[in-house]
């Protein structure tokens, strides 16, 4: 009798083992699939991070260029508010002559 019980257990054990192997294979397949999906998404995310960092560097360069441009505009604005710039504009555009200057005209201009 004892031998029969042992055989029954072994036969049942092999059947359960085959079922377990199939289940383990299915689980392994799902885990591998999830791992590959996560790996691909990680690579895409890394590419997006690199693109974002490059864009950030470009924007920082643009900001610096605009700051320099703003400084030059402010300097020009400060110069334009001085009396010297007003005199220079009057001489160039309106022909202003100061009292201590000598004006020479050519014969063609008359």
Secondary structure, DSSP 8 states (H G I E B T S, - for coil): -HHHHHHHHHHHHHHHHHHHHHHHHHHHHHHHHHHHHHHHHHHHHHHHHHHHHHHHHHHHHHHHHHHHHHHHHHHHHHHHTSHHHHHHHIIIII----TT------TTT-
